[in-house]
Amino acid sequence: MRLPAGLTLLTLLAACATEGGETASAPVPVVSAPALLAQRLPAQAGTFQRGATSPIENPLPGVEVAYATSGRSAAGFVQVVRPADGALPDGPGSVVVQEEYRRVLAAAQRGSGPHRRLRLVNETDQPPGAPLLRCAELEGAYGRTPVMSTNCVGAAGGQLLRLRVSMPRRDPPPADPRAFVRDIAAALGAGNSHWIVAPSEGKRPLPRRNRVRVR
């Protein structure tokens, strides 16, 4: 059946949430799930202001949302990526997240050249108590400029998350990277990051009591 023009994916999902029917098989991420989840990222995280949203393919499809402080003394991004093998549980505990964290950390320490190297100084799960992300705090130099960088990997809403924020290393620092991470996690964490799904082919939509609506 051809859908009426202008009927968006969000409308379809909301309609599915209100219809009755038989129980369907496990939910599967839809193609646009990263973009839908990224809509929940805040306009401000810590002292960072949200910037442009861009598509990425490296190598998995998703979106990247830029953030920067006033004057761009500190900058970062949040990437929301669709996993290759199905939806992920929230948090840093899955094998997929752990492998991606190790890859991101190794790339950050390796740097992009002999004059851009970082060393690991601390690892934490953020936010404490109910972690959504595994984070590495690094220090080093880009040429002659001392820098600090925080790199995090996690999962929310079934999607893979990558986060990075970098700034010159000085006292006091230009921004608080943990405040940035905290506000991003709060926007995407438990209670805010339900799976964005489509009903499996050949199955009727789940009844309202069994589905999670996209808010």
Residue frames relative to the residue before (quaternion, step in Angstrom):
aa qw qx qy qz dx dy dz
M 1.0000 0.0000 0.0000 0.0000 0.00 0.00 0.00
R 0.3835 -0.7261 0.5240 0.2260 3.56 -0.85 0.94
L 0.3788 -0.7428 0.5118 0.2068 3.55 -0.86 1.04
P 0.5618 -0.5897 0.4452 0.3721 3.59 -1.08 0.61
A 0.5836 -0.5826 0.4390 0.3567 3.55 -1.15 0.70
G 0.7962 0.3132 -0.2344 0.4616 3.53 -1.12 0.76
L 0.5223 0.6130 -0.4351 0.4027 3.61 1.24 -0.05
T 0.2271 -0.8282 0.5025 0.1000 3.55 -0.28 1.26
L 0.6699 -0.4894 0.3737 0.4148 3.51 -1.32 0.27
L 0.6216 0.5399 -0.3483 0.4481 3.59 1.01 -0.74
T 0.6379 0.5168 -0.3274 0.4679 3.59 1.03 -0.79
L 0.6364 0.5321 -0.3244 0.4545 3.57 0.98 -0.83
L 0.6796 0.4917 -0.2946 0.4578 3.56 0.90 -0.93
A 0.6403 0.5136 -0.3247 0.4699 3.56 1.00 -0.78
A 0.6424 0.5209 -0.3226 0.4604 3.58 1.02 -0.81
C 0.6438 0.5194 -0.3253 0.4582 3.56 0.99 -0.81
A 0.6392 0.5523 -0.3258 0.4246 3.57 1.06 -0.76
T 0.7375 0.4282 -0.2337 0.4670 3.59 1.10 -0.57
E 0.6087 0.5603 -0.3562 0.4343 3.60 1.24 -0.20
G 0.4219 -0.6755 0.5359 0.2803 3.57 -1.18 0.56
G 0.2297 0.7797 -0.5680 0.1289 3.54 -1.27 0.15
E 0.6644 -0.4919 0.3824 0.4128 3.51 -1.35 -0.09
T 0.6051 -0.5557 0.4220 0.3833 3.53 -1.24 0.40
A 0.2698 -0.7698 0.5606 0.1425 3.57 -0.87 1.00
S 0.6345 -0.5118 0.4040 0.4151 3.55 -1.31 0.10
A 0.7733 -0.3791 0.2333 0.4515 3.57 -1.34 0.15
P 0.5275 -0.6562 0.4336 0.3212 3.61 -0.99 0.79
V 0.2043 -0.7693 0.5989 0.0880 3.54 -1.16 0.70
P 0.5046 -0.6569 0.4488 0.3352 3.64 -0.87 0.85
V 0.3552 -0.7128 0.5582 0.2327 3.58 -1.00 0.78
V 0.7007 -0.4979 0.3063 0.4090 3.56 -1.22 0.48
S 0.7602 0.3870 -0.2043 0.4802 3.59 0.91 -0.87
A 0.3149 0.7891 -0.4855 0.2059 3.61 1.23 0.21
P 0.6440 0.5174 -0.3620 0.4319 3.69 0.83 -0.72
A 0.6685 0.4936 -0.3071 0.4638 3.60 0.92 -0.86
L 0.6455 0.5158 -0.3233 0.4612 3.58 1.02 -0.78
L 0.6687 0.4824 -0.3030 0.4778 3.59 0.94 -0.84
A 0.6395 0.5425 -0.3270 0.4356 3.60 1.00 -0.78
Q 0.5477 0.6128 -0.4010 0.4046 3.59 1.17 -0.41
R 0.6512 0.5283 -0.3118 0.4468 3.58 1.19 -0.47
L 0.4823 0.6569 -0.4508 0.3642 3.60 1.21 -0.14
P 0.4945 -0.7150 0.4111 0.2743 3.59 -0.87 0.94
A 0.5857 -0.5645 0.4534 0.3642 3.54 -1.28 0.42
Q 0.7792 0.0881 -0.0570 0.6180 3.58 1.21 -0.54
A 0.0291 -0.7692 0.6383 -0.0056 3.55 -1.01 0.91
G 0.7710 -0.0260 -0.0445 0.6348 3.55 -0.28 1.24
T 0.7320 -0.3360 0.2775 0.5237 3.57 -0.72 -1.07
F 0.5071 0.6454 -0.4124 0.3954 3.57 1.29 0.31
Q 0.2632 -0.7552 0.5848 0.1357 3.55 -1.01 0.89
R 0.4927 -0.6657 0.4781 0.2924 3.54 -1.02 0.85
G 0.1777 -0.7842 0.5886 0.0833 3.54 -1.08 0.83
A 0.8289 -0.2258 0.1768 0.4802 3.54 -1.13 -0.75
T 0.2965 -0.7078 0.6129 0.1884 3.52 -1.33 0.49
S 0.0306 -0.8178 0.5735 -0.0373 3.57 -0.77 1.07
P 0.4771 -0.6445 0.5027 0.3229 3.61 -1.09 0.62
I 0.0988 -0.7792 0.6159 0.0604 3.59 -1.14 0.63
E 0.0625 -0.7535 0.6536 0.0337 3.53 -1.33 0.49
N 0.4038 0.7610 -0.4214 0.2834 3.60 0.33 1.16
P 0.3760 -0.6019 -0.5848 0.3928 1.64 0.99 2.29
L 0.5984 0.5752 -0.3641 0.4226 3.60 1.25 -0.14
P 0.5178 -0.6610 0.4414 0.3164 3.61 -1.04 0.67
G 0.2600 0.7517 -0.5804 0.1747 3.53 -1.14 0.70
V 0.4429 -0.6529 0.5285 0.3134 3.55 -1.25 -0.51
E 0.2220 -0.7431 0.6170 0.1336 3.52 -1.31 0.52
V 0.1448 -0.7770 0.6102 0.0545 3.56 -0.86 1.02
A 0.2989 -0.7775 0.5328 0.1493 3.57 -0.66 1.15
Y 0.0622 -0.7625 0.6429 0.0374 3.53 -1.25 0.64
A 0.0837 0.7836 -0.6133 0.0538 3.58 -1.17 0.62
T 0.4658 -0.6412 0.5266 0.3075 3.53 -1.26 0.46
S 0.6694 -0.4575 0.3781 0.4468 3.55 -1.29 0.17
G 0.7998 0.2077 -0.1867 0.5314 3.57 -0.79 1.02
R 0.3689 -0.7727 0.4445 0.2630 3.57 1.35 0.02
S 0.2445 0.7663 -0.5514 0.2213 3.58 0.95 0.85
A 0.7597 0.1030 -0.0933 0.6353 3.56 1.29 -0.33
A 0.0232 -0.8104 0.5845 -0.0322 3.56 -0.98 0.82
G 0.0551 0.8004 -0.5951 0.0465 3.52 -1.23 0.46
F 0.2216 -0.7559 0.5926 0.1685 3.53 -1.30 -0.26
V 0.2026 -0.7035 0.6566 0.1811 3.49 -1.42 0.23
Q 0.1269 -0.7806 0.6094 0.0561 3.57 -0.85 1.01
V 0.1152 -0.7560 0.6423 0.0513 3.55 -0.98 0.94
V 0.0400 -0.8394 0.5374 -0.0716 3.55 -0.44 1.29
R 0.4173 -0.6992 0.5254 0.2470 3.57 -1.01 0.84
P 0.4108 -0.7334 0.4778 0.2550 3.64 -0.58 1.08
A 0.5504 -0.6413 0.4303 0.3172 3.54 -1.13 0.65
D 0.8124 0.2894 -0.1086 0.4945 3.58 1.02 -0.80
G 0.7841 -0.3319 0.1778 0.4934 3.58 0.94 0.79
A 0.7172 -0.4824 0.3113 0.3950 3.52 -1.33 0.35
L 0.3267 -0.7446 0.5588 0.1634 3.55 -1.14 0.79
P 0.4944 -0.6130 0.5059 0.3521 3.59 -1.17 0.45
D 0.5908 -0.5710 0.4266 0.3782 3.58 -1.11 0.60
G 0.7256 0.4494 -0.3262 0.4064 3.54 -1.17 0.68
P 0.6050 -0.6021 0.4043 0.3286 3.57 -1.34 0.08
G 0.5151 0.7297 -0.3655 0.2617 3.60 1.24 -0.02
S 0.5851 0.6076 -0.3902 0.3691 3.62 1.11 -0.41
V 0.6343 -0.5363 0.4026 0.3848 3.55 -1.26 0.49
V 0.6266 0.5490 -0.3363 0.4391 3.59 1.00 -0.83
V 0.6761 0.4796 -0.2925 0.4768 3.60 0.89 -0.93
Q 0.6634 0.5151 -0.3150 0.4421 3.61 0.89 -0.88
E 0.6589 0.4927 -0.3092 0.4769 3.59 0.98 -0.80
E 0.6635 0.4927 -0.3110 0.4693 3.58 0.97 -0.81
Y 0.6062 0.5476 -0.3509 0.4578 3.59 1.06 -0.71
R 0.6660 0.4907 -0.3106 0.4683 3.60 0.86 -0.88
R 0.6439 0.5193 -0.3274 0.4566 3.59 1.00 -0.77
V 0.6666 0.5021 -0.2957 0.4648 3.58 0.93 -0.95
L 0.6577 0.5124 -0.3085 0.4579 3.59 0.94 -0.87
A 0.6564 0.5051 -0.3148 0.4635 3.59 0.92 -0.86
A 0.6545 0.5081 -0.3144 0.4632 3.59 0.97 -0.83
A 0.6530 0.5132 -0.3174 0.4577 3.60 0.99 -0.81
Q 0.6829 0.4767 -0.2905 0.4712 3.59 0.95 -0.81
R 0.6361 0.5309 -0.3219 0.4581 3.56 1.10 -0.72
G 0.2480 -0.8022 0.5053 0.1994 3.58 1.06 -0.76
S 0.5257 -0.6409 0.4697 0.3037 3.52 -1.35 0.04
G 0.8020 0.0101 -0.0190 0.5970 3.58 1.22 0.34
P 0.7006 -0.4959 0.3092 0.4094 3.59 -1.25 0.27
H 0.7308 0.4055 -0.2373 0.4951 3.60 1.18 -0.43
R 0.6840 0.3880 -0.2856 0.5477 3.59 1.25 0.35
R 0.2598 0.7765 -0.5190 0.2455 3.55 0.27 1.31
L 0.1140 -0.7808 0.6124 0.0485 3.54 -1.11 0.77
R 0.1897 -0.7626 0.6059 0.1240 3.57 -1.20 0.57
L 0.5138 -0.6501 0.4746 0.2968 3.54 -1.11 0.73
V 0.0946 -0.8052 0.5840 0.0407 3.58 -0.90 0.96
N 0.8130 -0.0346 0.0397 0.5798 3.62 1.14 -0.45
E 0.1213 -0.7618 0.6307 0.0839 3.56 -1.22 0.62
T 0.0319 0.8004 -0.5958 0.0586 3.57 -0.92 0.91
D 0.3412 -0.6591 0.6131 0.2707 3.52 -1.38 0.26
Q 0.0691 -0.8276 0.5568 -0.0181 3.56 -0.73 1.08
P 0.5588 -0.2687 -0.7836 0.0401 1.50 -1.89 1.67
P 0.6302 -0.5431 0.3783 0.4059 3.61 -1.14 0.49
G 0.7575 0.3832 -0.2829 0.4463 3.54 -1.10 0.71
A 0.7846 -0.0283 0.0481 0.6175 3.57 0.91 -0.90
P 0.0446 -0.8749 0.4812 0.0307 3.59 0.63 1.11
L 0.2099 -0.7504 0.6173 0.1087 3.49 -1.16 0.78
L 0.7953 0.2345 -0.0616 0.5556 3.57 1.19 -0.70
R 0.2671 -0.6862 0.6471 0.1975 3.53 -1.28 0.56
C 0.0793 -0.8456 0.5273 -0.0259 3.58 -0.58 1.18
A 0.1829 -0.7501 0.6286 0.0932 3.53 -1.16 0.79
E 0.1879 -0.7570 0.6176 0.1011 3.56 -0.88 1.00
L 0.0487 -0.8262 0.5596 -0.0432 3.54 -0.67 1.16
E 0.1204 -0.7620 0.6307 0.0836 3.54 -1.28 0.49
G 0.2279 0.7642 -0.5837 0.1525 3.52 -1.22 0.53
A 0.4618 -0.6558 0.5117 0.3081 3.53 -1.09 -0.72
Y 0.2014 -0.6956 0.6721 0.1547 3.48 -1.29 0.63
G 0.7807 -0.0852 0.0046 0.6190 3.54 -0.03 1.29
R 0.7832 -0.2605 0.2224 0.5190 3.58 -0.65 -1.14
T 0.5853 0.5925 -0.3626 0.4181 3.58 1.28 -0.03
P 0.3411 -0.7252 0.5554 0.2219 3.60 -0.65 1.05
V 0.0449 -0.8101 0.5844 -0.0159 3.57 -0.91 0.91
M 0.1564 -0.7334 0.6472 0.1369 3.50 -1.40 0.29
S 0.0549 -0.8089 0.5849 -0.0216 3.54 -1.03 0.80
T 0.1491 -0.7558 0.6305 0.0948 3.55 -1.14 0.72
N 0.0537 -0.7904 0.6101 -0.0135 3.56 -0.79 1.09
C 0.0226 -0.8135 0.5798 -0.0396 3.58 -0.79 1.06
V 0.0750 -0.7539 0.6507 0.0510 3.52 -1.27 0.59
G 0.1765 0.7768 -0.5897 0.1333 3.57 -1.01 0.80
A 0.3420 -0.7142 0.5598 0.2441 3.53 -1.24 -0.44
A 0.0928 0.7624 -0.6364 0.0712 3.54 -1.16 0.73
G 0.8410 0.1513 -0.1189 0.5056 3.55 -1.09 0.70
G 0.6748 -0.4912 0.2881 0.4695 3.58 1.19 0.54
Q 0.6669 0.5163 -0.2833 0.4565 3.58 1.29 -0.27
L 0.4835 -0.6359 0.5210 0.3009 3.55 -1.27 0.48
L 0.1728 -0.7916 0.5822 0.0673 3.59 -0.93 0.97
R 0.0087 -0.7529 0.6578 0.0209 3.54 -1.14 0.78
L 0.0352 -0.8063 0.5891 -0.0411 3.55 -0.87 0.97
R 0.0670 0.7813 -0.6197 0.0308 3.55 -1.08 0.73
V 0.0262 0.7657 -0.6425 0.0111 3.54 -1.12 0.74
S 0.0426 -0.8097 0.5839 -0.0401 3.57 -0.85 1.04
M 0.0677 0.7888 -0.6060 0.0778 3.54 -1.20 0.65
P 0.6171 -0.5098 0.4184 0.4292 3.61 -1.22 0.25
R 0.3769 -0.7190 0.5388 0.2250 3.58 -1.07 0.75
R 0.2921 0.7271 -0.5687 0.2502 3.51 -0.45 1.28
D 0.3723 -0.7180 0.5474 0.2150 3.57 -1.33 0.23
P 0.4758 -0.3376 -0.7883 0.1954 1.51 -1.13 2.26
P 0.5940 -0.5722 0.4111 0.3883 3.61 -1.16 0.42
P 0.6192 -0.5705 0.3879 0.3750 3.61 -1.15 0.50
A 0.7966 -0.0006 0.0374 0.6033 3.61 1.13 -0.60
D 0.4581 -0.6608 0.5239 0.2811 3.54 -1.33 0.29
P 0.2975 -0.7925 0.4982 0.1878 3.62 -0.23 1.19
R 0.6386 0.5305 -0.3440 0.4387 3.61 1.04 -0.66
A 0.6078 0.5271 -0.3600 0.4724 3.60 1.09 -0.56
F 0.6158 0.5375 -0.3352 0.4685 3.57 1.07 -0.74
V 0.6744 0.4892 -0.2889 0.4716 3.57 0.85 -1.00
R 0.6415 0.5440 -0.3222 0.4344 3.58 0.94 -0.91
D 0.7075 0.4597 -0.2773 0.4596 3.60 0.84 -0.93
I 0.6106 0.5243 -0.3518 0.4780 3.60 1.09 -0.62
A 0.6676 0.4988 -0.2992 0.4647 3.58 0.91 -0.92
A 0.6380 0.5317 -0.3311 0.4479 3.59 1.00 -0.78
A 0.6668 0.5094 -0.3022 0.4522 3.59 1.03 -0.76
L 0.7841 0.3406 -0.1542 0.4954 3.57 1.07 -0.76
G 0.5518 0.6855 -0.3582 0.3120 3.57 1.26 -0.32
A 0.8183 -0.2616 0.1935 0.4738 3.51 -1.41 -0.23
G 0.7645 0.3059 -0.2654 0.5016 3.54 -0.89 1.01
N 0.7682 0.3109 -0.1776 0.5307 3.58 1.22 -0.39
S 0.7722 0.3873 -0.1691 0.4745 3.61 1.13 -0.49
H 0.0860 0.8119 -0.5694 0.0959 3.58 0.62 1.11
W 0.6361 -0.5237 0.4053 0.3960 3.55 -1.23 0.51
I 0.2398 -0.7177 0.6366 0.1486 3.52 -1.12 0.81
V 0.0499 0.8567 -0.4981 0.1245 3.54 -0.25 1.26
A 0.2385 -0.7094 0.6345 0.1929 3.49 -1.41 0.17
P 0.5380 -0.6210 0.4388 0.3639 3.62 -0.99 0.65
S 0.5314 -0.6354 0.4554 0.3263 3.56 -1.05 0.78
E 0.6138 -0.5735 0.4010 0.3655 3.53 -1.16 0.69
G 0.8155 0.2572 -0.1966 0.4798 3.56 -0.98 0.87
K 0.6705 0.4454 -0.3044 0.5094 3.59 1.28 0.07
R 0.4580 -0.6493 0.5265 0.3023 3.53 -1.20 0.55
P 0.6202 -0.5628 0.3771 0.3954 3.62 -1.11 0.55
L 0.5736 -0.5856 0.4548 0.3483 3.51 -1.27 0.54
P 0.5315 -0.6055 0.4661 0.3656 3.62 -1.11 0.53
R 0.7081 -0.4963 0.3094 0.3956 3.54 -1.22 0.55
R 0.6822 0.5106 -0.3133 0.4193 3.58 0.88 -0.87
N 0.7304 0.4319 -0.2368 0.4732 3.61 1.18 -0.47
R 0.6911 0.4563 -0.2821 0.4843 3.58 1.24 -0.17
V 0.3450 -0.7043 0.5819 0.2155 3.50 -1.31 0.46
R 0.3150 -0.7685 0.5266 0.1812 3.56 -0.68 1.01
V 0.4458 -0.6357 0.5533 0.3015 3.57 -1.21 0.57
R 0.2204 -0.8045 0.5401 0.1118 3.52 -0.56 1.14
